[in-house]
Structures are given as C-alpha cells and as structure tokens.
Amino acid sequence: MEREDGWKCQEIIRVFSLVALLTLQGAASQQVKVDPEVMSYPSQTVTLRCAFPDAGGMELTQVSWIYEPKDGQRSNIAVFHPTHGVNYPPSPLIGRVSFLTPTTLQNPSIQISDVQMTDEGKYICEYATYPSGNEQGITSLVMLAKPGNSATTVTVVAPPVAAGAQPVVVARCISADGRPAAQITWVTAVNGNATSVSTAGANNTVTITSQYTLVPTPVDNGKDISCVVIHRTQAKPEIFPMNLAIEFLPQVVIVGYDNNWYMGRTNVVLTCQAVANPIPTTVTWKTISGEMPETVQINGNVLTVLKVDELVNTTFICEVTNRLGTGKNQVSVMVREPSAISSNAGVVAGAVIGCLLALLVVAAIIAILVTRSRRQQQGYHSNPSHGSIDKKLRIFGAGKKASKNGTGAGGNGAGGNNNGPIYVYNDGPCQGLTEKPNQHAPLHLGGRGDEPVTTAQDILLSNELDEAERRKFDELEDEEERYDHFGVGGPILQLRPPHDQDGIMGGYLDDDMESQHDGSVISRTAVYV
C-alpha cells in the first residue's frame, strides 16, 4: 500500500512539473517581439522584424529564421551566431533574404526582396537560450494581389411555357487572380439563386466566379441586376450594374375594337401592338377567310376600315415576326344593324327635349312670380294701398253708376250720395265693417280730400273678385240707384247699420236721420246689404 501511495505522489509531482514548465515556456515566448502579420504585393521588398529586448538573466546563444509555407515543409532561411556569423541555408528564398545591418542577437530582423506570391506563409524567429531553451515569435506574411473584376449578362431565350423549365445562367461575375480570395454578392429584384466557384490561379492567386441563375420569363427582360465585388486591396466595393437580356417570341395585342361596328360606320381602326426581344421585323394582317375586304386599308401595324359593310363581319389576324419566330393575335368583328345610330340619336334628342322642358318650366315659374309681384305692388287701380285680395269690400253711399242722362247718383246732380263714409268688410282675423274715409264727404263725416275713393267699378276692374262677387256688386249698385232716385229733390236719410247700435261708427249720427212727409225716418246715406 505504501508503495502504491508513493507512486501516485510521484506521478502528481511529475504532472505538476510538466505544467509548470509549459507555463514558463509560454511566458518566456512572449519575450520575443514580432509583427503578427505583414502584407505585401508581388515584386516588393518586405521587412520581418524580431527582437529580444529583455533576456532577464538568460544567455542568448543563437537566432534562426524558419519559413513554413501554407502547404509544405519547414526550412531554415537565415541563421546568426555571435561567433560563427551569418548563414543562409538552401531554401526557396535563398538569394532574396538577408539580415538587416548591424546584426545583433537583440535585433535579428530580416528583409526579403522581390517577394513572390509563393512566399506567403509563416515566418518564425527562434532564439536559442540558456538555460530556458528555444524561444520564438511567429509572423504571417500575407501576399496581396489585386484581382481583375468583371461582370456581364448572359442572353437567354425564355421557354414557351415556364412550368417545368430549368433555371439557366442569366448573369456572371468574375474576380480573377486575386489574393486573398474576393467576396461576390448580387443585388436584384428578380427571383433567382447565386452560386460561386473558387479556382487556384498562377503564383498562388485565386479566381472567384459567381453565376446568377433563374427560370427566364419575358417580364424579366431588362430587369436590373448588380454584381458587388469586395476585396482586401480595394478601398470600397466595386459594383457592376447590368440589365437582364431575355429573348422571347413577339407577344401581340390588337386594340381598337369597341364592339359597336354598325353598318355604314366609317373610319374605324385596329392597331396591332407587339412586345418582343429581339425587335420584330415584320407585321402581317390577315382574315380568317383569307380575303381582305375592299374597304380595308393597311399601313404597317394599323388596319383602317373606311366603311363598315357585311364583308367586315369577319375575324382579323395580326402576325408579328422576329428572329425567334412569329407571334399572333386575332379579333372577331360583329357588324350590327344601323339601329345603333338611331338609338344614339334618340338618346341625344331625349336629352335636348328634356333640357327644353326644364327651361320652359323655369320660364313659367319666373312669369308667375313676376305677375304676382306686380299685382301685389299695384293693388287696386284707384288705391294702391289696397294690395290684398283677401278683403271683400262693401261700399255704402259711394261709387254709384252713372245715370243715363250722364249724371250719376254720386255726381254733382241732385240727390247725390257721395258725402257718406265708405265701409269695408274685412275677412281677416278681426272680421267686421271698418270705415274708410270718403274724399267727397265733409271733414266732420270722415272725408279726406287728399285720398282717392275706391268705387265699385275699380273693384270690378281690378279682377280681384270672383264672378259671384261681381254680380252681387251689380245688384247692390242697382239697388243704390233706386234709393238715389227715391230721394231726388229731397234729403236722403242714412240708417244705422244693425250691428252699430252703440254708435261706434262716427259717421252715423242721430242727426243724420231725417223725417219724411209720410212719417218715416230715412238716413241720408243709402244702405247696402
């Protein structure tokens, strides 16, 4: 048991010592100062620096440079010993590698002239020290080669039917002989895929070829697509804008037929429009019967029918040809009867008649409004203040008809009855008789010399009363004449209206009544009922 325990302890100590040694070597290796990476172009001279600034009590005995290509064996390219001097062993770089002067163990930097693309790889600066052993630092030499970039589209033919068609290359972008390899991307709106292939070139260069593929269709022709190349030697990405080149058969459309070709219609036109790549070379018009109507004229892609007749009732075919083949389209014309014209004329005539009727209605409304306005402004001929036609007038003691001998009862002859007031019957909210002054009556009876009197003739002439009212006025005036003749040569009495028993009407006074020889009492003013 004791032996086993001792053996385990020895193993633990041995592992610990190994770890400690590796740690010390890692820490010591950091004392060799080199450039992690150096870039150069072909044919240039490159410097690889190395230094051991702080030995820390260690003795530096020798320094060596070792070349390790990316794919190959390691080889010494330069050695310096303080006693034995400089040595350049056989290597791919012999004759182009040398130490910088003055050469010391503390600064054993080297330079390589006329560098080649194959010189790319790792360069190790290794020190031999005592008692630590070898210490080293690694520099990577990166050779740069600016690539030659180019891009182009590939002209392809769109298949007749897209279903089942295979993708084809429509654009290609190349970054040739670059170091390191370039990165290529695509920018486009079309739906496709990009693939890239890397190929080793001369002198350790790389060529990148990228292709864009899709199933071509006519609508993709002319679409934008750009190739973008990114490389370490370029200050910014290089962009190549392009347009896709998709060839396809002519796509033909005939326009101009409005489905209203009637007998006798003139100068109707059909136009044959085509889209194609390459450009169409010929346009041909045909009919399904093989005979073109005599009234048809053809000028390139335009077909004109001078006058529509029965022969135009056919199918017109337009054929367009380009380098790939021929595309065509057709339109079937149906000739209609001339009734289409009359129906259109009827629509126009109806519109005109409707406009005229509307104008007549407007004119009639304006005429009615003007007539009503004039009537309201004029009123009765003898008294403009009476403009309302809602009033029914009753005249008491005025406006009698003229007698046959030329002297009316209301004139200057004997028995005149023009001194009494005029009463008006109002149909308004306040119904009843109202008194209107009489210009011929004395002032104490309510007469006004400055106002005209509305007579029965004025009312009849004003056309404001209906026929029944006119007859009634005629009867009243006849009755008035009888009263006037009855009083010829003597005074005429006035009777108080039945509804004015209280003496409201100022013109009817008790002293207006006059006794007669037969004992009766009669008013001086005639009475109309």
Salt bridges, closest charged atoms under 4 A:
GLU11 OE2 - ARG14 NH1 3.58
ASP35 OD2 - ARG49 NE 3.10
GLU37 OE1 - ARG232 NH2 2.79
GLU68 OE1 - ARG74 NE 3.82
ASP119 OD2 - ARG96 NH1 2.78
GLU120 OE1 - ARG179 NH2 2.09
GLU247 OE2 - ARG323 NH2 2.55
ASP258 OD2 - ARG265 NH2 3.11
GLU319 OE1 - LYS286 NZ 3.41
ASP450 OD1 - ARG448 NE 3.53
GLU451 OE2 - ARG448 NH1 2.23
GLU469 OE2 - LYS392 NZ 3.95
GLU469 OE1 - ARG394 NH1 3.67
ASP478 OD1 - LYS401 NZ 3.60
GLU479 OE1 - ARG482 NH2 1.86
ASP484 OD1 - LYS400 NZ 1.21
ASP510 OD1 - ARG496 NH2 2.62
ASP512 OD1 - ARG524 NH1 3.41
GLU514 OE1 - ARG524 NE 3.74
